[in-house]
Amino acid sequence: MSNSRSAVPLAGNRIASLDVLRGFAVLGILVINIQTFSMPEAAYLNPTLWGDLTGINLATWHLSHLLADTKFITIFSMLFGAGICLFADRVKAFGGNAAALHYRRMFWLLIFGLAHAYLLWIGDILVPYALSGCLVFLLRKSSPRTLAIIGLGVFSVSTLLFLFIGFAALGDYLPPEIATDLQSDWWEPSEAKRRYEVEAYLGSWLKQQPFRVAVALNFHFVAFPLLLLWRCAGMMLLGMALYRWGVLNAERNDRFYRKLALAGIFGGSVSILIGTWLDFSTGWSWPNSIAFWSQFNYWGGVAMALGYIGLVMLAIRRGWLAGLQTRLAAVGRMAFTNYIAQTLICTTIFYGHGLGLFGSAERWQQVLIVVAVWAVELWWSPIWLRHFRYGPLEWLWRALTYGRLPHRAEST
């Protein structure tokens, strides 16, 4: 079967564990993304820069940093890598050209991501995923062990770059203009710059555009090669390995998942808490916090993400919270739609074309908004999927990938 119609995988072969885990990840991502939706961008890296950081707000930051920061995007990246393997395997099984369809799929994801980043929100992850996905596809046939080793090696490149920047800055070897740009743009922008960002986002959509485009360009040409390429590609490769090993498919035994959950969550928590203590004990200083102490969460987040995977897989195998699992699976099947919906909801709440709450919501109030969005997405996703096989953006992405409208019998 080589024609385009027969080369499309059919329904009935979804892996439920991937859907549940994807739903868990896309909801969890909002715990951190809400900070960039609602406050100046630098406040995510350096929480001392904006708003009150005492009492309930401090407790909120500690919990979100420990439990969510980098953990859910790591899981999502792993799942993206697993999805590349799954997509290629299924297309090949139905006689299609996996490479051609994959790169067409990544091209359209890139287009979606560019529109998302430059028209709606600068925190977009679709562009890094599309570009990283083009690269990791080349290694999809490698053994799981090779994928894991290369993945962790790729992931470590960002650590080496940040350590280099840190030591160079401390030794005055970093060119002054680069050091100034990193410190004033990323780590410690002036009060005037932060106020300008607030004013920009409290304006109309058109008035937001110059600031959003400038930040998105910086994100793609500085943050991507320095951090996101290595983080995304590395975790995609690790996700491919975990998929091939059956870890993401709930195929390992309960004992394995218990050990993974305990070791990952405990080990990750210890690392993250050490980094947090160093941040506060040194006053969130440049370049220590951004170059050195951040690595405790960078790597601790991977351990914590693996711990979460172990916990979710164990819940699936044991049938815990079956009703919630069903709803999470629906959210996961519509992850693309729900991810963009989070942007539309939150920019409407915080930006000037909506309620205009940017810069004024405290951290504990942001969490209430996160919970409300979770409730909405857990409610609407099962309802939508009772009537349609795909979420609206999943449907469009699939149509563009295959060059025709999806048939009801096709799988996602």
C-alpha atoms as a printed R data frame, in Angstrom:
    type eleno elety resid chain resno       x      y      z
1   ATOM     1    CA   MET     A     1   0.000  0.000  0.000
2   ATOM     2    CA   SER     A     2   1.843  3.076 -1.182
3   ATOM     3    CA   ASN     A     3  -0.832  5.614 -2.111
4   ATOM     4    CA   SER     A     4  -1.324  8.579  0.228
5   ATOM     5    CA   ARG     A     5  -4.731  7.445  1.440
6   ATOM     6    CA   SER     A     6  -3.631  3.973  2.522
7   ATOM     7    CA   ALA     A     7  -0.444  5.339  4.087
8   ATOM     8    CA   VAL     A     8  -2.400  6.998  6.873
9   ATOM     9    CA   PRO     A     9  -2.594  5.041 10.181
10  ATOM    10    CA   LEU     A    10  -6.059  3.969 11.300
11  ATOM    11    CA   ALA     A    11  -7.754  4.396 14.661
12  ATOM    12    CA   GLY     A    12  -7.882  1.960 17.538
13  ATOM    13    CA   ASN     A    13  -4.155  1.788 18.267
14  ATOM    14    CA   ARG     A    14  -3.617  4.753 20.553
15  ATOM    15    CA   ILE     A    15  -1.349  4.259 23.569
16  ATOM    16    CA   ALA     A    16  -3.437  5.423 26.527
17  ATOM    17    CA   SER     A    17  -0.471  6.018 28.821
18  ATOM    18    CA   LEU     A    18   0.991  8.562 26.396
19  ATOM    19    CA   ASP     A    19  -2.322 10.432 26.263
20  ATOM    20    CA   VAL     A    20  -2.646 10.552 30.062
21  ATOM    21    CA   LEU     A    21   0.946 11.665 30.524
22  ATOM    22    CA   ARG     A    22   0.606 14.285 27.776
23  ATOM    23    CA   GLY     A    23  -2.500 15.705 29.422
24  ATOM    24    CA   PHE     A    24  -0.705 15.775 32.781
25  ATOM    25    CA   ALA     A    25   2.220 17.628 31.171
26  ATOM    26    CA   VAL     A    26   0.254 20.219 29.198
27  ATOM    27    CA   LEU     A    27  -1.725 21.196 32.300
28  ATOM    28    CA   GLY     A    28   1.395 21.307 34.459
29  ATOM    29    CA   ILE     A    29   3.232 23.576 32.010
30  ATOM    30    CA   LEU     A    30   0.771 26.358 32.777
31  ATOM    31    CA   VAL     A    31   1.970 26.552 36.406
32  ATOM    32    CA   ILE     A    32   5.188 28.121 35.093
33  ATOM    33    CA   ASN     A    33   3.920 29.754 31.904
34  ATOM    34    CA   ILE     A    34   1.434 31.801 33.938
35  ATOM    35    CA   GLN     A    35   4.361 33.791 35.306
36  ATOM    36    CA   THR     A    36   5.370 34.979 31.839
37  ATOM    37    CA   PHE     A    37   1.756 35.608 30.887
38  ATOM    38    CA   SER     A    38   1.208 37.807 33.938
39  ATOM    39    CA   MET     A    39   4.532 39.484 34.859
40  ATOM    40    CA   PRO     A    40   7.621 40.956 33.182
41  ATOM    41    CA   GLU     A    41   9.649 38.189 31.567
42  ATOM    42    CA   ALA     A    42  12.715 38.602 33.809
43  ATOM    43    CA   ALA     A    43  10.635 37.821 36.909
44  ATOM    44    CA   TYR     A    44  10.588 34.175 35.862
45  ATOM    45    CA   LEU     A    45  14.391 33.886 36.010
46  ATOM    46    CA   ASN     A    46  14.844 36.284 38.920
47  ATOM    47    CA   PRO     A    47  11.723 36.284 41.135
48  ATOM    48    CA   THR     A    48  13.018 39.165 43.262
49  ATOM    49    CA   LEU     A    49  12.505 41.604 40.397
50  ATOM    50    CA   TRP     A    50   8.733 41.968 40.473
51  ATOM    51    CA   GLY     A    51   5.984 41.954 43.035
52  ATOM    52    CA   ASP     A    52   5.825 40.784 46.619
53  ATOM    53    CA   LEU     A    53   7.960 37.756 47.488
54  ATOM    54    CA   THR     A    54   6.950 37.172 51.088
55  ATOM    55    CA   GLY     A    55   4.357 35.076 52.901
56  ATOM    56    CA   ILE     A    56   1.928 33.250 50.639
57  ATOM    57    CA   ASN     A    57   3.617 34.598 47.511
58  ATOM    58    CA   LEU     A    58   6.982 33.247 48.618
59  ATOM    59    CA   ALA     A    59   5.428 29.885 49.479
60  ATOM    60    CA   THR     A    60   3.735 29.829 46.066
61  ATOM    61    CA   TRP     A    61   7.025 30.508 44.311
62  ATOM    62    CA   HIS     A    62   8.852 27.812 46.288
63  ATOM    63    CA   LEU     A    63   6.204 25.198 45.506
64  ATOM    64    CA   SER     A    64   5.970 26.068 41.813
65  ATOM    65    CA   HIS     A    65   9.756 26.101 41.465
66  ATOM    66    CA   LEU     A    66  10.181 22.796 43.278
67  ATOM    67    CA   LEU     A    67   7.275 20.930 41.735
68  ATOM    68    CA   ALA     A    68   6.785 22.458 38.289
69  ATOM    69    CA   ASP     A    69   9.644 24.576 36.923
70  ATOM    70    CA   THR     A    70  11.230 22.637 33.972
71  ATOM    71    CA   LYS     A    71   9.545 19.379 35.077
72  ATOM    72    CA   PHE     A    72   6.508 19.430 32.819
73  ATOM    73    CA   ILE     A    73   8.260 20.875 29.782
74  ATOM    74    CA   THR     A    74  10.803 18.073 30.218
75  ATOM    75    CA   ILE     A    75   8.022 15.462 30.197
76  ATOM    76    CA   PHE     A    76   6.411 17.164 27.212
77  ATOM    77    CA   SER     A    77   9.730 17.122 25.334
78  ATOM    78    CA   MET     A    78  10.195 13.426 26.105
79  ATOM    79    CA   LEU     A    79   6.690 12.739 24.806
80  ATOM    80    CA   PHE     A    80   7.411 14.719 21.657
81  ATOM    81    CA   GLY     A    81  10.401 12.475 21.021
82  ATOM    82    CA   ALA     A    82   8.312  9.374 21.703
83  ATOM    83    CA   GLY     A    83   5.691 10.746 19.328
84  ATOM    84    CA   ILE     A    84   8.271 11.060 16.555
85  ATOM    85    CA   CYS     A    85   9.090  7.351 16.893
86  ATOM    86    CA   LEU     A    86   5.427  6.397 17.081
87  ATOM    87    CA   PHE     A    87   4.551  8.520 14.041
88  ATOM    88    CA   ALA     A    88   7.417  7.119 11.958
89  ATOM    89    CA   ASP     A    89   6.638  3.525 12.947
90  ATOM    90    CA   ARG     A    90   2.959  3.831 12.068
91  ATOM    91    CA   VAL     A    91   3.497  5.615  8.759
92  ATOM    92    CA   LYS     A    92   6.073  3.011  7.754
93  ATOM    93    CA   ALA     A    93   3.704  0.199  8.744
94  ATOM    94    CA   PHE     A    94   1.086  1.607  6.374
95  ATOM    95    CA   GLY     A    95   3.519  1.996  3.497
96  ATOM    96    CA   GLY     A    96   4.054  5.738  3.712
97  ATOM    97    CA   ASN     A    97   7.182  7.865  3.452
98  ATOM    98    CA   ALA     A    98   7.905  8.591  7.120
99  ATOM    99    CA   ALA     A    99  10.676 11.112  6.486
100 ATOM   100    CA   ALA     A   100   8.699 13.188  3.984
101 ATOM   101    CA   LEU     A   101   5.623 13.272  6.197
102 ATOM   102    CA   HIS     A   102   7.642 14.025  9.328
103 ATOM   103    CA   TYR     A   103   9.400 17.019  7.794
104 ATOM   104    CA   ARG     A   104   6.136 18.301  6.359
105 ATOM   105    CA   ARG     A   105   4.643 17.894  9.823
106 ATOM   106    CA   MET     A   106   7.528 19.840 11.412
107 ATOM   107    CA   PHE     A   107   7.260 22.552  8.742
108 ATOM   108    CA   TRP     A   108   3.640 23.218  9.627
109 ATOM   109    CA   LEU     A   109   4.412 23.080 13.346
110 ATOM   110    CA   LEU     A   110   7.077 25.718 12.718
111 ATOM   111    CA   ILE     A   111   4.523 27.921 10.941
112 ATOM   112    CA   PHE     A   112   2.068 27.520 13.825
113 ATOM   113    CA   GLY     A   113   4.860 28.310 16.295
114 ATOM   114    CA   LEU     A   114   6.026 31.432 14.486
115 ATOM   115    CA   ALA     A   115   2.463 32.739 14.396
116 ATOM   116    CA   HIS     A   116   2.054 31.908 18.082
117 ATOM   117    CA   ALA     A   117   5.317 33.588 19.097
118 ATOM   118    CA   TYR     A   118   5.097 36.743 16.988
119 ATOM   119    CA   LEU     A   119   1.366 37.365 17.159
120 ATOM   120    CA   LEU     A   120   0.269 36.069 20.566
121 ATOM   121    CA   TRP     A   121   2.913 35.189 23.165
122 ATOM   122    CA   ILE     A   122   6.701 35.190 23.348
123 ATOM   123    CA   GLY     A   123   6.920 32.035 25.489
124 ATOM   124    CA   ASP     A   124   6.097 29.744 22.549
125 ATOM   125    CA   ILE     A   125   7.716 26.284 22.575
126 ATOM   126    CA   LEU     A   126   6.467 25.099 19.161
127 ATOM   127    CA   VAL     A   127   9.291 26.724 17.182
128 ATOM   128    CA   PRO     A   128  12.017 25.047 19.289
129 ATOM   129    CA   TYR     A   129  10.114 21.755 19.035
130 ATOM   130    CA   ALA     A   130   9.794 21.937 15.242
131 ATOM   131    CA   LEU     A   131  13.481 22.757 14.735
132 ATOM   132    CA   SER     A   132  14.699 20.212 17.293
133 ATOM   133    CA   GLY     A   133  12.308 17.615 15.910
134 ATOM   134    CA   CYS     A   134  13.903 17.924 12.475
135 ATOM   135    CA   LEU     A   135  17.299 17.052 13.963
136 ATOM   136    CA   VAL     A   136  16.417 14.209 16.338
137 ATOM   137    CA   PHE     A   137  14.423 12.415 13.624
138 ATOM   138    CA   LEU     A   138  17.735 11.442 12.046
139 ATOM   139    CA   LEU     A   139  18.567  9.286 15.085
140 ATOM   140    CA   ARG     A   140  15.194  7.556 15.484
141 ATOM   141    CA   LYS     A   141  16.535  4.149 14.402
142 ATOM   142    CA   SER     A   142  19.345  4.121 16.967
143 ATOM   143    CA   SER     A   143  19.245  1.713 19.892
144 ATOM   144    CA   PRO     A   144  17.553  2.961 23.076
145 ATOM   145    CA   ARG     A   145  20.902  2.978 24.883
146 ATOM   146    CA   THR     A   146  22.479  5.097 22.144
147 ATOM   147    CA   LEU     A   147  19.506  7.472 22.143
148 ATOM   148    CA   ALA     A   148  19.730  7.909 25.933
149 ATOM   149    CA   ILE     A   149  23.498  8.511 25.917
150 ATOM   150    CA   ILE     A   150  23.360 11.000 23.038
151 ATOM   151    CA   GLY     A   151  20.299 12.650 24.557
152 ATOM   152    CA   LEU     A   152  21.990 13.277 27.894
153 ATOM   153    CA   GLY     A   153  25.111 14.452 26.074
154 ATOM   154    CA   VAL     A   154  23.109 16.942 24.017
155 ATOM   155    CA   PHE     A   155  21.254 18.083 27.135
156 ATOM   156    CA   SER     A   156  24.571 18.757 28.901
157 ATOM   157    CA   VAL     A   157  25.765 21.174 26.193
158 ATOM   158    CA   SER     A   158  23.652 23.968 27.674
159 ATOM   159    CA   THR     A   159  25.221 23.334 31.087
160 ATOM   160    CA   LEU     A   160  28.697 23.680 29.578
161 ATOM   161    CA   LEU     A   161  27.704 26.916 27.831
162 ATOM   162    CA   PHE     A   162  26.296 28.431 31.014
163 ATOM   163    CA   LEU     A   163  29.293 27.348 33.077
164 ATOM   164    CA   PHE     A   164  31.572 28.914 30.483
165 ATOM   165    CA   ILE     A   165  29.604 32.175 30.632
166 ATOM   166    CA   GLY     A   166  29.677 32.127 34.434
167 ATOM   167    CA   PHE     A   167  33.406 31.547 34.790
168 ATOM   168    CA   ALA     A   168  34.149 34.027 32.008
169 ATOM   169    CA   ALA     A   169  31.999 36.682 33.705
170 ATOM   170    CA   LEU     A   170  33.599 36.094 37.112
171 ATOM   171    CA   GLY     A   171  37.081 36.291 35.594
172 ATOM   172    CA   ASP     A   172  36.286 39.379 33.505
173 ATOM   173    CA   TYR     A   173  36.957 37.407 30.320
174 ATOM   174    CA   LEU     A   174  33.483 37.955 28.916
175 ATOM   175    CA   PRO     A   175  33.345 40.889 26.459
176 ATOM   176    CA   PRO     A   176  31.747 43.808 28.352
177 ATOM   177    CA   GLU     A   177  28.958 44.283 25.807
178 ATOM   178    CA   ILE     A   178  27.925 40.614 26.058
179 ATOM   179    CA   ALA     A   179  28.084 40.627 29.850
180 ATOM   180    CA   THR     A   180  26.028 43.815 29.968
181 ATOM   181    CA   ASP     A   181  23.420 42.449 27.548
182 ATOM   182    CA   LEU     A   182  23.035 39.183 29.470
183 ATOM   183    CA   GLN     A   183  22.761 40.936 32.799
184 ATOM   184    CA   SER     A   184  20.534 43.830 31.755
185 ATOM   185    CA   ASP     A   185  18.293 41.932 29.332
186 ATOM   186    CA   TRP     A   186  17.986 38.515 30.974
187 ATOM   187    CA   TRP     A   187  18.854 38.766 34.600
188 ATOM   188    CA   GLU     A   188  18.404 42.255 35.975
189 ATOM   189    CA   PRO     A   189  16.665 44.661 33.577
190 ATOM   190    CA   SER     A   190  16.210 48.155 34.895
191 ATOM   191    CA   GLU     A   191  13.001 49.376 36.473
192 ATOM   192    CA   ALA     A   192  12.421 51.466 33.342
193 ATOM   193    CA   LYS     A   193  12.675 48.381 31.095
194 ATOM   194    CA   ARG     A   194  10.283 46.428 33.264
195 ATOM   195    CA   ARG     A   195   7.795 49.290 33.296
196 ATOM   196    CA   TYR     A   196   8.071 49.603 29.528
197 ATOM   197    CA   GLU     A   197   7.172 45.914 29.192
198 ATOM   198    CA   VAL     A   198   4.132 46.387 31.427
199 ATOM   199    CA   GLU     A   199   2.988 49.416 29.435
200 ATOM   200    CA   ALA     A   200   3.475 47.561 26.163
201 ATOM   201    CA   TYR     A   201   1.326 44.598 27.171
202 ATOM   202    CA   LEU     A   202  -1.354 46.820 28.682
203 ATOM   203    CA   GLY     A   203  -1.786 48.488 25.313
204 ATOM   204    CA   SER     A   204  -3.873 47.286 22.381
205 ATOM   205    CA   TRP     A   205  -2.789 44.256 20.389
206 ATOM   206    CA   LEU     A   206  -1.159 46.492 17.776
207 ATOM   207    CA   LYS     A   207   0.734 48.430 20.432
208 ATOM   208    CA   GLN     A   208   2.001 45.169 21.923
209 ATOM   209    CA   GLN     A   209   3.477 43.997 18.641
210 ATOM   210    CA   PRO     A   210   6.794 45.931 18.498
211 ATOM   211    CA   PHE     A   211   7.792 44.730 21.966
212 ATOM   212    CA   ARG     A   212   6.583 41.158 21.356
213 ATOM   213    CA   VAL     A   213   8.442 40.864 18.045
214 ATOM   214    CA   ALA     A   214  11.680 42.179 19.543
215 ATOM   215    CA   VAL     A   215  11.531 39.734 22.459
216 ATOM   216    CA   ALA     A   216  10.582 36.810 20.211
217 ATOM   217    CA   LEU     A   217  13.566 37.530 17.950
218 ATOM   218    CA   ASN     A   218  15.860 37.550 20.987
219 ATOM   219    CA   PHE     A   219  14.266 34.318 22.167
220 ATOM   220    CA   HIS     A   220  14.873 32.574 18.846
221 ATOM   221    CA   PHE     A   221  18.386 33.873 18.160
222 ATOM   222    CA   VAL     A   222  19.818 33.894 21.706
223 ATOM   223    CA   ALA     A   223  17.809 31.643 24.045
224 ATOM   224    CA   PHE     A   224  17.296 28.908 21.458
225 ATOM   225    CA   PRO     A   225  20.970 28.241 20.602
226 ATOM   226    CA   LEU     A   226  22.109 28.805 24.182
227 ATOM   227    CA   LEU     A   227  19.514 26.738 26.017
228 ATOM   228    CA   LEU     A   228  16.369 25.516 24.301
229 ATOM   229    CA   LEU     A   229  17.910 23.575 21.415
230 ATOM   230    CA   TRP     A   230  19.961 21.423 23.773
231 ATOM   231    CA   ARG     A   231  17.201 21.010 26.356
232 ATOM   232    CA   CYS     A   232  14.501 20.125 23.827
233 ATOM   233    CA   ALA     A   233  16.602 17.899 21.560
234 ATOM   234    CA   GLY     A   234  18.244 16.138 24.496
235 ATOM   235    CA   MET     A   235  14.966 15.299 26.177
236 ATOM   236    CA   MET     A   236  13.353 14.274 22.883
237 ATOM   237    CA   LEU     A   237  16.135 11.742 22.382
238 ATOM   238    CA   LEU     A   238  15.740 10.499 25.952
239 ATOM   239    CA   GLY     A   239  11.995 10.243 25.337
240 ATOM   240    CA   MET     A   240  12.661  8.116 22.256
241 ATOM   241    CA   ALA     A   241  14.770  5.788 24.393
242 ATOM   242    CA   LEU     A   242  12.117  5.580 27.124
243 ATOM   243    CA   TYR     A   243   9.469  4.808 24.510
244 ATOM   244    CA   ARG     A   244  11.594  2.052 22.951
245 ATOM   245    CA   TRP     A   245  12.245  0.633 26.432
246 ATOM   246    CA   GLY     A   246   8.508  0.543 27.153
247 ATOM   247    CA   VAL     A   247   8.768  2.987 30.065
248 ATOM   248    CA   LEU     A   248   6.292  5.513 28.649
249 ATOM   249    CA   ASN     A   249   3.954  2.733 27.545
250 ATOM   250    CA   ALA     A   250   3.322  1.450 31.112
251 ATOM   251    CA   GLU     A   251   4.928 -1.843 30.038
252 ATOM   252    CA   ARG     A   252   7.421 -2.150 32.899
253 ATOM   253    CA   ASN     A   253   6.409 -3.712 36.220
254 ATOM   254    CA   ASP     A   254   5.087 -1.890 39.273
255 ATOM   255    CA   ARG     A   255   8.361 -2.309 41.148
256 ATOM   256    CA   PHE     A   256  10.239 -0.500 38.395
257 ATOM   257    CA   TYR     A   257   7.833  2.441 38.440
258 ATOM   258    CA   ARG     A   258   7.858  2.663 42.240
259 ATOM   259    CA   LYS     A   259  11.654  2.869 42.241
260 ATOM   260    CA   LEU     A   260  11.605  5.421 39.418
261 ATOM   261    CA   ALA     A   261   9.058  7.581 41.248
262 ATOM   262    CA   LEU     A   262  10.849  7.478 44.600
263 ATOM   263    CA   ALA     A   263  14.370  7.965 43.271
264 ATOM   264    CA   GLY     A   264  13.377 10.667 40.779
265 ATOM   265    CA   ILE     A   265  11.240 12.753 43.096
266 ATOM   266    CA   PHE     A   266  13.583 12.436 46.079
267 ATOM   267    CA   GLY     A   267  16.800 12.987 44.142
268 ATOM   268    CA   GLY     A   268  15.337 15.813 42.092
269 ATOM   269    CA   SER     A   269  13.933 17.555 45.165
270 ATOM   270    CA   VAL     A   270  17.271 17.467 46.988
271 ATOM   271    CA   SER     A   271  19.085 18.968 43.998
272 ATOM   272    CA   ILE     A   272  16.472 21.677 43.464
273 ATOM   273    CA   LEU     A   273  16.349 22.655 47.131
274 ATOM   274    CA   ILE     A   274  20.143 23.007 47.223
275 ATOM   275    CA   GLY     A   275  19.995 25.342 44.226
276 ATOM   276    CA   THR     A   276  17.199 27.369 45.805
277 ATOM   277    CA   TRP     A   277  19.135 27.728 49.074
278 ATOM   278    CA   LEU     A   278  22.188 28.941 47.134
279 ATOM   279    CA   ASP     A   279  20.041 31.465 45.223
280 ATOM   280    CA   PHE     A   280  18.631 33.044 48.362
281 ATOM   281    CA   SER     A   281  21.844 32.815 50.381
282 ATOM   282    CA   THR     A   282  23.782 34.701 47.695
283 ATOM   283    CA   GLY     A   283  21.046 37.234 47.024
284 ATOM   284    CA   TRP     A   284  20.167 36.064 43.515
285 ATOM   285    CA   SER     A   285  23.462 37.465 42.270
286 ATOM   286    CA   TRP     A   286  24.776 37.651 38.721
287 ATOM   287    CA   PRO     A   287  26.319 35.460 37.354
288 ATOM   288    CA   ASN     A   288  26.095 32.882 40.153
289 ATOM   289    CA   SER     A   289  22.352 32.269 40.000
290 ATOM   290    CA   ILE     A   290  21.904 32.197 36.243
291 ATOM   291    CA   ALA     A   291  25.097 30.317 35.362
292 ATOM   292    CA   PHE     A   292  25.764 28.037 38.331
293 ATOM   293    CA   TRP     A   293  22.857 27.630 40.741
294 ATOM   294    CA   SER     A   294  20.354 27.197 37.883
295 ATOM   295    CA   GLN     A   295  22.015 23.891 37.032
296 ATOM   296    CA   PHE     A   296  20.645 22.289 40.184
297 ATOM   297    CA   ASN     A   297  17.132 22.728 38.781
298 ATOM   298    CA   TYR     A   298  18.200 22.056 35.189
299 ATOM   299    CA   TRP     A   299  19.320 18.543 36.129
300 ATOM   300    CA   GLY     A   300  17.123 18.065 39.179
301 ATOM   301    CA   GLY     A   301  14.152 18.806 36.934
302 ATOM   302    CA   VAL     A   302  15.008 15.806 34.760
303 ATOM   303    CA   ALA     A   303  15.114 13.540 37.811
304 ATOM   304    CA   MET     A   304  11.814 14.967 39.051
305 ATOM   305    CA   ALA     A   305  10.237 14.536 35.607
306 ATOM   306    CA   LEU     A   306  11.276 10.879 35.565
307 ATOM   307    CA   GLY     A   307   9.811 10.528 39.044
308 ATOM   308    CA   TYR     A   308   6.522 11.973 37.845
309 ATOM   309    CA   ILE     A   309   6.525  9.578 34.900
310 ATOM   310    CA   GLY     A   310   7.007  6.683 37.302
311 ATOM   311    CA   LEU     A   311   4.127  7.916 39.454
312 ATOM   312    CA   VAL     A   312   1.753  8.423 36.517
313 ATOM   313    CA   MET     A   313   2.597  5.041 34.989
314 ATOM   314    CA   LEU     A   314   2.052  3.377 38.355
315 ATOM   315    CA   ALA     A   315  -1.329  5.113 38.665
316 ATOM   316    CA   ILE     A   316  -2.290  3.861 35.209
317 ATOM   317    CA   ARG     A   317  -1.244  0.300 35.982
318 ATOM   318    CA   ARG     A   318  -3.054  0.282 39.332
319 ATOM   319    CA   GLY     A   319  -6.162  2.077 38.097
320 ATOM   320    CA   TRP     A   320  -5.907  4.974 40.562
321 ATOM   321    CA   LEU     A   321  -8.209  7.968 39.921
322 ATOM   322    CA   ALA     A   322  -9.642  6.373 36.794
323 ATOM   323    CA   GLY     A   323 -12.083  9.231 36.165
324 ATOM   324    CA   LEU     A   324  -9.312 11.812 36.289
325 ATOM   325    CA   GLN     A   325  -7.166  9.651 34.026
326 ATOM   326    CA   THR     A   326  -9.952  9.614 31.434
327 ATOM   327    CA   ARG     A   327 -10.124 13.398 31.480
328 ATOM   328    CA   LEU     A   328  -6.329 13.764 31.369
329 ATOM   329    CA   ALA     A   329  -6.228 11.438 28.355
330 ATOM   330    CA   ALA     A   330  -8.757 13.672 26.595
331 ATOM   331    CA   VAL     A   331  -6.670 16.757 27.409
332 ATOM   332    CA   GLY     A   332  -3.626 14.907 26.084
333 ATOM   333    CA   ARG     A   333  -5.313 13.940 22.822
334 ATOM   334    CA   MET     A   334  -6.024 17.659 22.358
335 ATOM   335    CA   ALA     A   335  -2.681 18.875 23.741
336 ATOM   336    CA   PHE     A   336  -1.950 21.201 20.808
337 ATOM   337    CA   THR     A   337  -5.387 22.796 21.005
338 ATOM   338    CA   ASN     A   338  -5.246 23.065 24.797
339 ATOM   339    CA   TYR     A   339  -1.749 24.582 24.722
340 ATOM   340    CA   ILE     A   340  -2.845 27.353 22.357
341 ATOM   341    CA   ALA     A   341  -6.113 27.750 24.287
342 ATOM   342    CA   GLN     A   342  -4.056 28.503 27.404
343 ATOM   343    CA   THR     A   343  -2.390 31.342 25.507
344 ATOM   344    CA   LEU     A   344  -5.698 32.744 24.275
345 ATOM   345    CA   ILE     A   345  -7.282 32.579 27.730
346 ATOM   346    CA   CYS     A   346  -4.321 34.006 29.615
347 ATOM   347    CA   THR     A   347  -3.473 36.801 27.186
348 ATOM   348    CA   THR     A   348  -7.134 37.817 27.293
349 ATOM   349    CA   ILE     A   349  -6.961 37.945 31.080
350 ATOM   350    CA   PHE     A   350  -3.652 39.772 31.375
351 ATOM   351    CA   TYR     A   351  -3.100 41.870 28.231
352 ATOM   352    CA   GLY     A   352  -4.559 45.230 27.307
353 ATOM   353    CA   HIS     A   353  -6.913 43.884 24.637
354 ATOM   354    CA   GLY     A   354  -8.610 41.925 27.451
355 ATOM   355    CA   LEU     A   355  -8.880 42.498 31.195
356 ATOM   356    CA   GLY     A   356  -5.482 44.203 31.459
357 ATOM   357    CA   LEU     A   357  -4.204 42.484 34.619
358 ATOM   358    CA   PHE     A   358  -0.580 42.239 33.440
359 ATOM   359    CA   GLY     A   359   1.833 43.131 36.234
360 ATOM   360    CA   SER     A   360  -0.850 43.321 38.923
361 ATOM   361    CA   ALA     A   361  -1.723 39.696 39.779
362 ATOM   362    CA   GLU     A   362   0.159 38.308 42.758
363 ATOM   363    CA   ARG     A   363   1.693 34.855 42.589
364 ATOM   364    CA   TRP     A   364  -0.994 33.181 44.691
365 ATOM   365    CA   GLN     A   365  -3.676 34.755 42.494
366 ATOM   366    CA   GLN     A   366  -1.958 33.396 39.393
367 ATOM   367    CA   VAL     A   367  -2.360 29.889 40.808
368 ATOM   368    CA   LEU     A   368  -6.118 30.391 41.114
369 ATOM   369    CA   ILE     A   369  -6.229 31.263 37.405
370 ATOM   370    CA   VAL     A   370  -4.190 28.141 36.599
371 ATOM   371    CA   VAL     A   371  -6.656 25.951 38.492
372 ATOM   372    CA   ALA     A   372  -9.582 27.602 36.692
373 ATOM   373    CA   VAL     A   373  -7.986 26.945 33.292
374 ATOM   374    CA   TRP     A   374  -7.314 23.345 34.307
375 ATOM   375    CA   ALA     A   375 -10.988 22.935 35.205
376 ATOM   376    CA   VAL     A   376 -12.073 24.319 31.843
377 ATOM   377    CA   GLU     A   377  -9.750 22.095 29.826
378 ATOM   378    CA   LEU     A   378 -10.557 18.977 31.840
379 ATOM   379    CA   TRP     A   379 -14.245 19.765 31.227
380 ATOM   380    CA   TRP     A   380 -14.274 20.666 27.549
381 ATOM   381    CA   SER     A   381 -11.787 18.097 26.186
382 ATOM   382    CA   PRO     A   382 -13.921 14.977 26.852
383 ATOM   383    CA   ILE     A   383 -17.017 16.780 25.563
384 ATOM   384    CA   TRP     A   384 -15.288 17.749 22.312
385 ATOM   385    CA   LEU     A   385 -13.941 14.230 21.777
386 ATOM   386    CA   ARG     A   386 -17.388 12.720 22.200
387 ATOM   387    CA   HIS     A   387 -18.341 14.449 18.950
388 ATOM   388    CA   PHE     A   388 -15.028 14.691 17.069
389 ATOM   389    CA   ARG     A   389 -12.029 12.391 16.727
390 ATOM   390    CA   TYR     A   390  -9.520 15.276 16.858
391 ATOM   391    CA   GLY     A   391  -9.109 18.606 18.558
392 ATOM   392    CA   PRO     A   392  -9.503 21.488 16.085
393 ATOM   393    CA   LEU     A   393  -5.781 22.266 15.799
394 ATOM   394    CA   GLU     A   394  -4.870 18.578 15.717
395 ATOM   395    CA   TRP     A   395  -7.321 18.191 12.834
396 ATOM   396    CA   LEU     A   396  -5.822 21.144 10.947
397 ATOM   397    CA   TRP     A   397  -2.228 20.010 11.569
398 ATOM   398    CA   ARG     A   398  -3.045 16.524 10.323
399 ATOM   399    CA   ALA     A   399  -4.815 17.866  7.233
400 ATOM   400    CA   LEU     A   400  -1.809 20.009  6.340
401 ATOM   401    CA   THR     A   401   0.604 17.124  6.976
402 ATOM   402    CA   TYR     A   402  -1.204 14.616  4.752
403 ATOM   403    CA   GLY     A   403  -2.465 17.169  2.242
404 ATOM   404    CA   ARG     A   404  -6.108 16.164  2.630
405 ATOM   405    CA   LEU     A   405  -8.939 16.228  5.128
406 ATOM   406    CA   PRO     A   406  -8.613 13.525  7.822
407 ATOM   407    CA   HIS     A   407 -11.042 10.613  7.597
408 ATOM   408    CA   ARG     A   408 -12.990  9.673 10.735
409 ATOM   409    CA   ALA     A   409 -11.318  6.245 10.834
410 ATOM   410    CA   GLU     A   410  -7.790  7.642 10.975
411 ATOM   411    CA   SER     A   411  -5.825  7.701 14.215
412 ATOM   412    CA   THR     A   412  -4.126 10.738 15.666
